[in-house]
Amino acid sequence: MSMFDVSRVSVDVGEGQISFETGKLARQASGAVVVQAGETMVLCTATMGNLRDVDFLPLTVDVEERMYAAGKIPGSFFRREGRSGEKATLTARMIDRPIRPLFPKGWHYETQIVATPLSVDHVHPYDILAMNGASAALAISPVPVAEHVGAVRIGKLDGDFVVNPPEESLEGLEMDLIVAGTDEAILMVEAGADGVSEAEILDALDIAHSEIKKLCAAMQELAEAAGKEKLAIEAPEVDASLLEEIRSSFGEKIDEATSIKEKLARQDAAAAVKEEALEALAPAGADGEPDAERRDEVATAFAKLEKEIIRKRIAVDKKRPDGRAQDEIRPIECEVDVSPRVHGSALFTRGETQILSNVALGTTRMDMRLDTLGLATTKRFWHHYNFPPFSVGEAGFMRGPKRRDIGHGALAERALAPTIPGEEDFPYVVRVVSETLESNGSSSMGSVCASSMALQAAGVPVAAPVAGVAMGLIKEGDDYVVLTDIAGVEDHLGDMDFKVAGTADGITALQMDIKITGVTFDILRDALAQANEGRQFILGKMAEAIEGPREQLSQHAPRIEAIKIDPEKIGAVIGKGGETIRALCEEFEAEIDVEDDGTVRIYAPTGALVEACVARIQSMTKEAEVGDRYDAAKVVKTTTFGAFVELVKGTDGLLHISNVKPGERVDSVDDVLSAGEEIDVTVVEADRERRRIGLRLSDDPSIAGKSPEELAAVGSGDGGSRRNGGDREGRRGGRPRRDRERRN
């Protein structure tokens, strides 16, 4: 008899099946579930810790990638996993965002969710399983999260929607949409696309929600079979009489303070009113110290009233904090070439949000190596986002990117990636960095706009400009208003944060977080339509600063060119022991990459050096044709019937004895030429079948001014080695010499 009391449920999602199992692994966690699809398996745990004396939800979510899950060994020096990578961080954010709003008010127990992929089959991506497993672990734990959250990926492949498409198809999806929600409503959307319409997004959301309902039902079945009793929690209540006292005494002041348009001035004014209320309603005692509990009660009531006043003003009175109309975008200023030495830069200022984006171009050797559980091993385009504390008027620690920074950078990268040209058309790696210099709402969408302009300024031939806008929602009863270009306070107090980025023709990225359950598809349709109008307006403003990609790269940017050669000529470029390619690199200050298919990439500091190196390689590898001239070609051998002349590395031609001294007969080639001597020659015969190349001296009067056709007639009438009885040896001498050296 087994010592494990295992409960297991499964559900069909799309064309596959997802199972949830508990009771066998990690039994000391508050809730532990193994979620599996195919041979991808993720262990998800939810653990409740100590009660903390804090006024926020102490929830942490971690995704711990283990390289053994995919049969890999970490590529780090220590061969051990270190800090979470970008994929793990983004997955943790996708778990956190839909679950966090569902915790009850007043829940102050330390709560940790950990998702650990144990097996990855490279067919079923682990991120969707981790999202579902986290909610299932909470469902069977004592943590009182009443609603379950299901997650599903909807891909658009060859024009059709696919539920949970296989991992190998992810790179080729026209749309990659991840949706999380309860059985009643959608809570989170994360999407990247090649330019899909708003209608397609809505259709995909509808399909996703029908699958989410099945996942939530499976979690409920698991909770009924193996769930623990939920811990009772009493939500904190605001003292109604205290709330009314603050309203009557300070309501008008709060209304006035929160109506100030400038962010910092508004915050200072609201803080001053709050301090006044605290002094009046929670005064210091006889010992000179205020009652901490009373101050907390007043502060909580004050915050509730402040939120109520602002939300009512927006939703009912249709007045935004800064006085804008609901679909009005703040004033925009766009500028390019702000940083003179970088390869491309742009400054995008929208109201009190300002982003400086800078582009750096590099060689393919500088691509980003990915040490993850996924199939992709490299990236040639990436976007980073920084959010220093001074951008919001604060002083704080700067200890590398936070999860929010990584998430915002990835969102902008997703928005821009569909417009980046392929390696064949633009053989560079591209890094864009967005510096948030000021922030008051939607700095991530500002990064999209600034980075799109910076890419164009750098001369990257993007398919189209990309702009982004953040939408918000305030819903009070039946009254609601969809807001375009939300500011920070509207994001903080609102019911939805809906970021949409795309080109003039369609959406390339979308991120949505909904904090309430009453958001209907009609509201989403309105938000998408309003976002489209805002995006078109912003694109127009960007076009005033730069109309499209520049034709020339910055003078400070490296030059890279890719050419194709015959794979059999690779040895001629490499040379014996690599001597030829090393000499080329030194002569042209270049880096040269040669691939097995004959692709040669040349990287040098200037365009002139690249062009010269390309010309040299092409001359070294091209087949000799009648009329080609070779200056300073070296005589490698003299014989009784002529001289063998090296045209390029590995290819010789024959200058017949009758032509070594035009107009004169010579008895010996050695009387005129010697090995090592350099002469100018022109090809008059190129017989590829017999691998014979016949030469004349370039200054031979008999070929002067003749066309390739006329030269061919000269070559075919030239007795050459045949007249000297050396036909066999002559043909051998005209063959290209195969370079026996192999690349190291």
Helices and strands as residue ranges (DSSP letters): E 7-13, E 16-22, E 31-37, E 40-51, E 59-63, G 67-70, H 86-99, G 100-102, E 109-119, H 126-140, E 150-157, E 160-163, G 167-172, E 175-181, E 186-196, H 198-226, H 240-257, H 263-281, H 292-315, E 332-336, E 344-350, E 353-362, G 364-366, E 368-369, E 378-379, E 381-386, G 389-392, H 403-416, G 417-419, E 429-438, H 443-457, E 467-476, E 479-484, H 488-493, E 496-502, E 507-514, H 521-545, E 559-564, G 567-569, H 570-574, G 576-578, H 579-588, E 591-594, E 599-604, H 607-621, E 629-638, E 642-648, E 651-656, G 657-659, G 669-671, E 678-687, E 692-697, G 701-703, H 708-717, G 720-724, H 727-733
